[in-house]
Amino acid sequence: MWDMVARRAKPMHDGTRDRPEPLEGLSKKPKKAPAPKDFPDIEPFQLGQKAGQTSPGHDLQPGIAQHLARAPVQMDAKQHVRMKRGKLSPEARIDLHGMTVAEAHPALVSFILGAHADGCRLVLVITGKGKDRDDGGPIPTRFGVLRHQVPQWLHLPPLRNAVLQITPAHIRHGGNGAYYVYLRRGR
Protein backbone atom coordinates (compact mmCIF):
# COMPACT_ATOMS: atom_id res chain seq x y z
CA MET A 1 0.00 0.00 0.00
CA TRP A 2 2.89 2.36 0.81
CA ASP A 3 4.38 1.75 -2.62
CA MET A 4 1.13 2.88 -4.27
CA VAL A 5 1.10 6.06 -2.18
CA ALA A 6 4.77 6.77 -2.90
CA ARG A 7 4.26 6.42 -6.67
CA ARG A 8 1.40 8.94 -6.69
CA ALA A 9 3.12 11.51 -4.45
CA LYS A 10 4.21 14.79 -6.03
CA PRO A 11 7.08 16.83 -4.60
CA MET A 12 6.06 19.99 -2.79
CA HIS A 13 8.96 22.03 -4.24
CA ASP A 14 10.55 21.87 -7.64
CA GLY A 15 14.09 21.86 -6.28
CA THR A 16 14.94 25.52 -7.10
CA ARG A 17 14.51 26.57 -3.52
CA ASP A 18 17.53 27.98 -1.72
CA ARG A 19 19.37 25.34 0.18
CA PRO A 20 21.66 26.03 3.11
CA GLU A 21 25.37 25.72 2.55
CA PRO A 22 26.90 22.55 4.00
CA LEU A 23 28.92 22.96 7.15
CA GLU A 24 32.68 23.14 6.84
CA GLY A 25 34.48 19.84 7.07
CA LEU A 26 31.52 17.82 5.86
CA SER A 27 31.29 16.56 2.34
CA LYS A 28 28.17 17.22 0.36
CA LYS A 29 27.19 13.53 0.06
CA PRO A 30 27.98 10.89 2.63
CA LYS A 31 29.95 7.97 1.29
CA LYS A 32 28.27 4.60 1.33
CA ALA A 33 29.94 1.87 3.29
CA PRO A 34 31.16 -0.95 1.10
CA ALA A 35 28.94 -4.03 1.22
CA PRO A 36 30.54 -6.90 3.09
CA LYS A 37 31.50 -9.78 0.83
CA ASP A 38 30.49 -12.42 3.39
CA PHE A 39 26.75 -11.72 3.26
CA PRO A 40 24.56 -12.78 0.34
CA ASP A 41 22.46 -10.20 -1.44
CA ILE A 42 19.18 -9.49 0.32
CA GLU A 43 16.19 -10.19 -1.87
CA PRO A 44 13.70 -7.36 -2.28
CA PHE A 45 10.48 -7.77 -0.33
CA GLN A 46 7.10 -6.14 0.16
CA LEU A 47 5.82 -5.19 3.57
CA GLY A 48 3.45 -7.85 4.85
CA GLN A 49 4.20 -10.39 2.14
CA LYS A 50 4.60 -13.24 4.64
CA ALA A 51 1.71 -12.21 6.84
CA GLY A 52 -1.11 -14.70 7.09
CA GLN A 53 -4.09 -14.10 4.88
CA THR A 54 -6.63 -14.73 7.66
CA SER A 55 -6.47 -12.99 10.97
CA PRO A 56 -7.00 -14.99 14.15
CA GLY A 57 -10.17 -14.46 16.12
CA HIS A 58 -10.27 -11.60 18.57
CA ASP A 59 -11.49 -13.75 21.46
CA LEU A 60 -8.53 -14.70 23.63
CA GLN A 61 -10.34 -17.48 25.43
CA PRO A 62 -12.30 -20.11 23.52
CA GLY A 63 -16.00 -20.38 24.16
CA ILE A 64 -17.35 -22.81 26.71
CA ALA A 65 -18.81 -25.04 23.98
CA GLN A 66 -15.39 -25.49 22.36
CA HIS A 67 -13.80 -26.16 25.74
CA LEU A 68 -16.34 -28.85 26.59
CA ALA A 69 -16.11 -30.38 23.10
CA ARG A 70 -12.33 -30.77 23.49
CA ALA A 71 -12.67 -32.47 26.89
CA PRO A 72 -11.94 -36.20 26.74
CA VAL A 73 -14.92 -38.54 27.04
CA GLN A 74 -14.86 -40.08 30.53
CA MET A 75 -18.02 -42.16 30.19
CA ASP A 76 -19.15 -44.97 27.91
CA ALA A 77 -18.82 -43.80 24.30
CA LYS A 78 -22.23 -45.14 23.19
CA GLN A 79 -23.98 -43.52 26.14
CA HIS A 80 -22.14 -40.26 25.40
CA VAL A 81 -23.35 -40.24 21.78
CA ARG A 82 -26.92 -41.03 22.88
CA MET A 83 -26.74 -38.27 25.49
CA LYS A 84 -25.48 -35.67 22.98
CA ARG A 85 -28.27 -36.59 20.57
CA GLY A 86 -30.90 -36.12 23.26
CA LYS A 87 -31.87 -39.81 23.33
CA LEU A 88 -31.33 -40.12 27.09
CA SER A 89 -33.81 -38.42 29.36
CA PRO A 90 -32.48 -36.65 32.46
CA GLU A 91 -33.53 -38.14 35.80
CA ALA A 92 -33.54 -34.75 37.56
CA ARG A 93 -33.29 -31.10 36.57
CA ILE A 94 -32.57 -27.73 38.12
CA ASP A 95 -33.46 -24.38 36.61
CA LEU A 96 -31.10 -21.54 37.53
CA HIS A 97 -32.97 -18.87 35.52
CA GLY A 98 -33.21 -15.55 37.29
CA MET A 99 -30.71 -16.45 40.02
CA THR A 100 -27.65 -14.42 40.82
CA VAL A 101 -24.24 -16.07 41.00
CA ALA A 102 -24.43 -15.99 44.81
CA GLU A 103 -27.79 -17.80 44.75
CA ALA A 104 -27.03 -20.23 41.93
CA HIS A 105 -23.78 -21.70 43.27
CA PRO A 106 -25.14 -23.09 46.56
CA ALA A 107 -28.30 -24.29 44.79
CA LEU A 108 -26.20 -26.16 42.21
CA VAL A 109 -23.93 -27.74 44.85
CA SER A 110 -26.94 -28.90 46.86
CA PHE A 111 -28.72 -30.26 43.78
CA ILE A 112 -25.74 -32.18 42.36
CA LEU A 113 -24.73 -33.72 45.68
CA GLY A 114 -28.37 -34.65 46.41
CA ALA A 115 -28.84 -36.23 42.96
CA HIS A 116 -25.58 -38.15 43.36
CA ALA A 117 -26.69 -39.43 46.78
CA ASP A 118 -30.06 -40.50 45.28
CA GLY A 119 -28.26 -42.57 42.62
CA CYS A 120 -29.12 -40.42 39.60
CA ARG A 121 -26.77 -40.75 36.62
CA LEU A 122 -27.93 -38.01 34.23
CA VAL A 123 -29.18 -34.61 35.40
CA LEU A 124 -30.00 -31.45 33.49
CA VAL A 125 -28.75 -28.05 34.66
CA ILE A 126 -30.61 -25.20 32.95
CA THR A 127 -28.62 -21.96 33.03
CA GLY A 128 -30.33 -19.94 30.31
CA LYS A 129 -28.51 -18.38 27.38
CA GLY A 130 -27.92 -15.05 29.06
CA LYS A 131 -28.55 -11.56 27.77
CA ASP A 132 -27.95 -10.87 24.11
CA ARG A 133 -26.53 -7.36 24.35
CA ASP A 134 -23.79 -5.48 26.15
CA ASP A 135 -24.76 -3.12 28.95
CA GLY A 136 -22.46 -0.42 27.55
CA GLY A 137 -19.92 -0.42 30.36
CA PRO A 138 -16.24 0.32 29.80
CA ILE A 139 -15.24 -3.30 30.44
CA PRO A 140 -16.78 -5.88 28.08
CA THR A 141 -18.54 -8.75 29.83
CA ARG A 142 -19.38 -12.20 28.58
CA PHE A 143 -23.00 -12.95 27.89
CA GLY A 144 -24.58 -15.57 30.11
CA VAL A 145 -22.63 -15.44 33.36
CA LEU A 146 -24.20 -18.63 34.71
CA ARG A 147 -23.67 -20.40 31.40
CA HIS A 148 -19.92 -19.78 31.77
CA GLN A 149 -19.69 -20.32 35.52
CA VAL A 150 -21.57 -23.62 35.89
CA PRO A 151 -18.99 -25.81 34.06
CA GLN A 152 -16.24 -24.24 36.16
CA TRP A 153 -18.15 -24.92 39.38
CA LEU A 154 -18.72 -28.52 38.32
CA HIS A 155 -14.96 -29.02 37.94
CA LEU A 156 -14.21 -27.70 41.45
CA PRO A 157 -14.55 -29.51 44.79
CA PRO A 158 -16.92 -30.78 46.18
CA LEU A 159 -18.68 -31.39 42.83
CA ARG A 160 -15.59 -32.69 41.04
CA ASN A 161 -15.86 -36.04 42.83
CA ALA A 162 -19.51 -36.52 41.80
CA VAL A 163 -19.35 -35.35 38.15
CA LEU A 164 -18.08 -37.63 35.38
CA GLN A 165 -18.94 -35.68 32.20
CA ILE A 166 -20.41 -32.29 31.22
CA THR A 167 -21.92 -31.76 27.78
CA PRO A 168 -24.08 -29.01 26.27
CA ALA A 169 -27.68 -30.17 26.11
CA HIS A 170 -29.55 -31.20 22.99
CA ILE A 171 -31.97 -28.62 21.56
CA ARG A 172 -34.98 -30.52 22.97
CA HIS A 173 -33.57 -30.11 26.48
CA GLY A 174 -32.51 -26.48 26.23
CA GLY A 175 -29.66 -26.37 23.69
CA ASN A 176 -26.97 -23.82 24.53
CA GLY A 177 -28.86 -22.73 27.62
CA ALA A 178 -28.49 -26.06 29.46
CA TYR A 179 -25.94 -28.77 30.31
CA TYR A 180 -26.16 -32.52 30.69
CA VAL A 181 -24.23 -33.56 33.78
CA TYR A 182 -23.42 -37.26 33.90
CA LEU A 183 -22.71 -38.31 37.48
CA ARG A 184 -20.42 -41.03 38.79
CA ARG A 185 -21.86 -44.17 40.34
CA GLY A 186 -22.51 -43.87 44.05
CA ARG A 187 -20.13 -45.85 46.27
JOHU-V445444 format. One line per field, one symbol per residue. ss: DSSP state (h for helix, s for strand, l for the rest). phi: phi as a letter, one per 40 degrees, with the letter a starting at -180 (. if undefined). psi: psi as a letter, one per 40 degrees, with the letter a starting at -180 (. if undefined). A space follows every 10 residues. Layout:
BEGIN
ss=???
phi=???
psi=???
END
This chain:
BEGIN
ss=lhhhhhhhll llllllllll llllllllll llllllllll llllllllll llllllllll lllhhhhhhh llllllhhhh hhhhllllll lsssslllll hhhhhhhhhh hhhhhhhlll lsssssllll llllllllll llllhhhhhh hhhhllllll llssssssll hhhlhhhsss sssllll
phi=.ccccccccb ccbcgcccbc ccccgbccbc cccccccccc ccccabcgcb cccbcccccc bccccccccc ccccbdcccc cccccgccbc caabbcdgcc ccccccccdc ccccccccgc bbbbbcbgcg cbaccgccbc bccgcccccd cccccbcccd cccbabadcc dcbhfccabc bcccccb
psi=dddddddeii idieeeihii iiiiehidhi iiiihiedhi hhiiiihede iidhiiiehd hiidddddde hiheahdddd ddddeedhhi diihheheii dddddddddd dddddddeei dhihhhdiei ieiieeidhi iihgdddddd dddeeiiedd edhdihiiii deeebeeiih hhiiii.
END
